[in-house]
Amino acid sequence: MARYREAVCRLCRREGVKLFLKGQRCLTDKCEIEKRNFAPGQHGKSRRPKIVGYGLQLREKQKLRRLYGILEDQFRSYFEKAAKMKGITGENLLLMLERRLDNAVYRLGLASSRAAARQLVRHGHIQVSGRKVNIPSFAVAPGQEIVLRESTRTNAAVLRSLDLSGGRNIPPWLQFDREGFKAKVISMPKREDVNFPIQEQMVVELYSK
């Protein structure tokens, strides 16, 4: 499976905003954007040029794609599906991304980043409604139960992530039982549940050209 293999801190610096791609490190003074808040590359220290029109639309698309850790072809596929659905295309796109299993695991605090959550899913540590699901893009639905495999419940990284998150990242559409290491999807996510500043309409405008 194709995935981004370069230094992820470069992505935050390129977008000029924290995408929280390295978990708790992003909350410390070790965060690259705190130390070097300029674009990567030979001319990165130069003043950031003013971006308008197409450039703004492109940056919003790249920001959203990188936030959820999705490559271009898969992201375009999400957009095409969102465009065929009833409702507002931009919101449809965001909510489809929110329903990804790796995102749900991250939002529950079981992993410190979406990349770490994707690894948990890929390695078979997550069950959905009683069966193992190792597909990060699996779309969770209301009524389903997300459970951490019993043998993983003593994993140091998982426990540390839960302690550091303190439950503050859990959106209203998920209900988490910390003691049982399980959660229930109680509703579909809503636009206000996406707690990252993104202008999804710009993404729609970019792909609609």
C-alpha positions in Angstrom: 0.0 0.0 0.0 1.4 3.4 -1.0 2.0 5.9 1.8 4.0 9.0 2.5 7.5 8.0 3.8 9.3 11.4 4.1 9.7 13.6 7.2 6.1 14.6 8.3 7.3 17.7 10.1 8.0 19.2 6.6 4.3 19.0 5.9 3.4 21.1 8.8 6.0 23.7 8.0 4.9 23.8 4.4 1.3 24.5 5.4 2.3 26.9 8.1 0.1 25.2 10.7 0.4 22.3 13.1 -1.3 19.2 11.7 -0.4 17.1 14.8 1.2 14.4 12.7 3.6 13.3 15.4 1.3 13.1 18.3 2.4 14.5 21.7 5.7 15.8 20.3 3.6 18.5 18.5 2.6 19.9 21.9 6.1 20.4 23.1 8.9 22.8 22.3 10.5 20.0 20.2 7.8 20.6 17.5 9.6 21.6 14.3 7.2 24.4 13.5 8.0 26.0 16.9 11.7 25.9 16.1 11.6 26.6 12.3 8.3 28.3 11.4 9.1 28.7 7.7 8.6 26.6 4.6 11.1 23.7 4.0 13.6 23.9 1.2 16.5 26.1 0.0 14.4 29.3 -0.1 12.2 28.5 2.9 13.5 31.3 5.1 12.3 33.9 2.6 9.1 35.7 3.4 6.1 33.5 2.6 4.5 34.9 -0.6 1.0 36.1 -0.5 -1.3 33.3 -1.7 -4.5 34.0 -3.5 -7.1 32.2 -5.7 -5.9 28.8 -6.9 -3.0 28.8 -4.4 -5.4 29.2 -1.4 -7.6 26.4 -2.7 -4.6 24.1 -3.2 -3.3 24.8 0.3 -6.6 23.9 1.8 -6.8 20.7 -0.1 -3.3 19.7 0.8 -3.9 20.6 4.5 -7.0 18.4 4.7 -5.4 15.6 2.8 -2.3 15.6 5.0 -4.3 16.0 8.2 -6.0 12.6 7.6 -2.9 11.0 6.0 -4.4 10.3 2.6 -2.7 10.3 -0.8 -4.0 12.2 -3.8 -5.8 9.4 -5.6 -7.7 8.2 -2.6 -8.6 11.7 -1.6 -10.0 12.5 -5.1 -12.0 9.3 -4.8 -13.5 10.5 -1.5 -14.4 13.8 -3.2 -16.1 12.1 -6.1 -18.2 10.0 -3.7 -19.1 13.1 -1.7 -20.1 15.0 -4.8 -22.7 12.2 -5.6 -24.2 12.3 -2.1 -27.2 14.4 -1.1 -26.3 17.6 0.9 -23.3 19.9 0.8 -20.3 18.3 -0.9 -17.7 19.9 1.3 -19.4 18.7 4.5 -20.0 15.3 3.0 -16.2 15.0 2.3 -15.3 16.0 5.8 -17.7 13.6 7.5 -16.6 10.7 5.3 -13.0 11.3 6.5 -14.2 11.6 10.1 -15.8 8.2 9.8 -12.6 6.4 8.9 -11.7 3.8 11.4 -8.2 5.1 11.9 -9.5 8.5 12.6 -12.1 7.1 15.1 -9.3 5.2 17.0 -7.2 8.5 17.1 -10.2 10.5 18.3 -10.8 8.0 21.1 -7.3 8.7 22.4 -6.0 5.1 21.8 -3.2 6.5 19.6 -1.3 9.8 19.8 -1.6 10.4 16.0 -3.6 9.3 13.1 -0.5 7.5 11.8 -0.2 5.5 15.0 -3.9 4.8 14.9 -3.5 3.5 11.3 -0.8 1.2 12.5 -3.0 -0.2 15.3 -5.7 -0.9 12.8 -3.3 -2.4 10.2 -1.8 -4.8 12.7 -5.2 -6.2 13.7 -5.5 -4.6 17.2 -9.0 -3.3 16.6 -12.3 -5.1 16.4 -15.5 -3.6 15.1 -18.7 -5.2 16.3 -16.9 -8.5 17.2 -14.8 -8.9 14.1 -11.2 -7.9 13.4 -10.9 -5.0 10.9 -7.5 -4.1 9.6 -8.6 -1.6 6.9 -7.9 2.0 8.1 -10.4 3.5 5.6 -13.2 1.3 7.0 -16.2 3.6 7.5 -17.8 3.2 11.0 -21.5 3.5 11.3 -24.0 4.2 14.2 -24.6 1.2 16.4 -21.2 -0.3 15.8 -18.8 -1.0 18.6 -15.0 -0.4 18.4 -13.0 -2.5 20.8 -9.2 -2.7 21.4 -7.9 -6.3 21.3 -7.5 -7.6 24.9 -3.8 -8.4 24.4 -3.1 -4.8 23.4 -4.7 -3.2 26.5 -1.4 -3.3 28.4 0.5 -1.8 25.5 2.6 1.1 26.9 2.1 3.4 23.9 -1.7 3.0 24.1 -1.8 3.6 27.8 0.4 6.6 27.5 -1.8 8.0 24.8 -4.9 7.5 26.8 -3.4 9.2 29.9 -2.1 12.2 27.9 -5.4 12.7 26.0 -7.5 12.6 29.1 -10.6 12.1 27.0 -10.5 15.7 25.7 -10.4 14.6 22.0 -13.5 12.4 22.0 -16.3 13.9 19.8 -20.0 13.6 20.7 -20.7 11.0 18.0 -18.5 8.5 19.9 -19.1 7.1 23.4 -16.0 5.7 25.1 -15.7 3.2 28.0 -12.2 3.8 29.2 -12.2 0.8 31.6 -13.4 -1.6 28.9 -11.2 -0.2 26.1 -14.3 0.0 23.9 -16.4 2.6 22.3 -19.8 2.8 20.6 -20.7 4.9 17.5 -23.8 6.6 18.7 -24.5 8.8 15.7 -23.1 10.1 12.5 -20.5 12.9 12.9 -21.6 16.5 12.3 -19.7 19.4 10.7 -19.1 21.0 14.1 -17.4 17.8 15.3 -14.4 18.5 13.0 -12.2 20.4 15.4 -9.6 21.7 12.9 -9.9 24.9 11.0 -10.5 24.0 7.4 -12.4 25.7 4.6 -13.8 22.7 2.8 -15.6 24.9 0.2 -12.2 25.8 -1.2 -11.5 22.1 -1.8 -14.8 21.8 -3.6 -14.0 24.8 -5.8 -10.5 23.4 -6.6 -11.9 20.1 -7.8 -14.8 21.7 -9.6 -12.6 23.6 -12.1 
